[in-house]
């Protein structure tokens, strides 16, 4: 059974600052002693006002194609409630990767700090991003994966650098062919990404994918846009750059140059419009039900030609409902489609139940993609929880008797706490709380992780108590009292977990992740020594979380997920009960046990536990 599939977030990346029409020839490099005479003519037709290049003023690469794609993926994930490590499928499209091998998706995956996952590389030109979307949507819709990221990225400017053409002898005495120079003033760099899921975003708008249609006419037409020379590519026995005896010969022959057979472009426009009419005849597209026409065209000239053909076919499209970013972003090849859809998605113009048709022609060898989506969700200002600025709370206060050694310990622990909470606020699941992006699954994952740690908490306190010698009996009694208070806390976590849809049997059978394992093993090993008073540092961090952080987390989670206070009982309980635990900590510090050596050991233990506690939260979901 086919499930529904939604675009829940969109991301983009453009390298550097926009390049104006006046700057572009200097950025790509001037061929010969005089500026191009063709540039102004092409720009008047395409009406592009600015674009982006992943090249600096010396034509040196600033970002690889894979890096741009990865940045767009991170942007899409950052605008969602999903963690990058939860992505199950990565589909990447481009006309040309940074390397002939490996595949582009492999290189993009390598740029991302994420676990192993399924990937797919889609090679093509403009419509390859639609092919990538279809692949990802089918995988999500079939139930094979719960989510996927579809990204398209282009780095065309590397093929357009003046140095390439100068090495082939072009310049003052030899003019670059129109079909190649034309593309110097058309193409741009950048990347766009779409995040797909089997359910809409928990807040805000999503786009439900209703139709993805693709059609190739390659069997009926020769290549129109390609890398190579016309004579060699269109020959009966086709010759490509690899067929030349060496790379230098291929370069001199122009076999690595981009070429556009401009006389075929009218056929591209005609077939693209015919594809829309076919969708109407097949009952897949109702023009009256379309609110937005997101249309990719490489030049304003083709928009006018397409509109004339639509009118001849009886279809009049309100120009105010045609959306493009060509004029401000340029023609970004395969990335144009996700970049256009993303700009419309973020524009504030969309309303629930509106429909969008995306039209993506590809001149490479006559490939056409069509996508129909429906806007779902809530566009009201209060639909998404308001973000809260993360802050570092005052360090948990330890009361002293006024001795210099005790006060030195308190000062050093305060520094440890500030560094700890600063790092804690950057952990993905904590950042989501502050950003208003917390999901019910995130909360279940947090509880699942905390239970495994809490069970071990009473173990290490009991072990520490058993290793305190008789002369320190009051401290031993405090440890035992602490253990008695906490030994059934895990049951509170289980109740919270079940109340938000978690399976109690699963959480009871859960395993510790590597962070929780490291934290537990470190504390248990320290607790096994005689008089393990350095664990005062561990208690300072862990009990300090309850005293300073737990209540804030409980309120953020409860508000964002619209939960009952009883469903965040564990966090709320610890925000109050840890005051009692700190009274025992105060007593231990004031007991007279401190020495310079022990103060150093306590501070070290606090630093280690702080780092390991952050690690266990970073590793949530990994076991």
Secondary structure as GFF3:
##gff-version 3
##sequence-region A 1 623
A	DSSP	beta_strand	6	13	.	.	.	ID=ss1
A	DSSP	beta_strand	19	20	.	.	.	ID=ss2
A	DSSP	alpha_helix	24	28	.	.	.	ID=ss3
A	DSSP	alpha_helix	39	46	.	.	.	ID=ss4
A	DSSP	beta_strand	50	51	.	.	.	ID=ss5
A	DSSP	alpha_helix	65	78	.	.	.	ID=ss6
A	DSSP	three_ten_helix	84	86	.	.	.	ID=ss7
A	DSSP	beta_strand	89	94	.	.	.	ID=ss8
A	DSSP	alpha_helix	104	111	.	.	.	ID=ss9
A	DSSP	beta_strand	118	123	.	.	.	ID=ss10
A	DSSP	alpha_helix	128	141	.	.	.	ID=ss11
A	DSSP	beta_strand	147	155	.	.	.	ID=ss12
A	DSSP	three_ten_helix	156	160	.	.	.	ID=ss13
A	DSSP	alpha_helix	162	167	.	.	.	ID=ss14
A	DSSP	alpha_helix	178	184	.	.	.	ID=ss15
A	DSSP	beta_strand	189	197	.	.	.	ID=ss16
A	DSSP	beta_strand	205	216	.	.	.	ID=ss17
A	DSSP	beta_strand	225	227	.	.	.	ID=ss18
A	DSSP	alpha_helix	230	233	.	.	.	ID=ss19
A	DSSP	three_ten_helix	241	243	.	.	.	ID=ss20
A	DSSP	alpha_helix	247	252	.	.	.	ID=ss21
A	DSSP	beta_strand	258	260	.	.	.	ID=ss22
A	DSSP	three_ten_helix	262	264	.	.	.	ID=ss23
A	DSSP	alpha_helix	265	281	.	.	.	ID=ss24
A	DSSP	three_ten_helix	287	289	.	.	.	ID=ss25
A	DSSP	beta_strand	292	296	.	.	.	ID=ss26
A	DSSP	alpha_helix	300	312	.	.	.	ID=ss27
A	DSSP	three_ten_helix	319	321	.	.	.	ID=ss28
A	DSSP	beta_strand	322	323	.	.	.	ID=ss29
A	DSSP	alpha_helix	326	329	.	.	.	ID=ss30
A	DSSP	alpha_helix	335	345	.	.	.	ID=ss31
A	DSSP	beta_strand	355	362	.	.	.	ID=ss32
A	DSSP	beta_strand	367	377	.	.	.	ID=ss33
A	DSSP	alpha_helix	404	424	.	.	.	ID=ss34
A	DSSP	alpha_helix	428	435	.	.	.	ID=ss35
A	DSSP	alpha_helix	440	466	.	.	.	ID=ss36
A	DSSP	three_ten_helix	470	472	.	.	.	ID=ss37
A	DSSP	alpha_helix	473	486	.	.	.	ID=ss38
A	DSSP	alpha_helix	489	499	.	.	.	ID=ss39
A	DSSP	alpha_helix	504	508	.	.	.	ID=ss40
A	DSSP	alpha_helix	514	527	.	.	.	ID=ss41
A	DSSP	alpha_helix	535	544	.	.	.	ID=ss42
A	DSSP	pi_helix	545	549	.	.	.	ID=ss43
A	DSSP	alpha_helix	550	561	.	.	.	ID=ss44
A	DSSP	three_ten_helix	565	568	.	.	.	ID=ss45
A	DSSP	alpha_helix	569	589	.	.	.	ID=ss46
A	DSSP	alpha_helix	596	618	.	.	.	ID=ss47
###
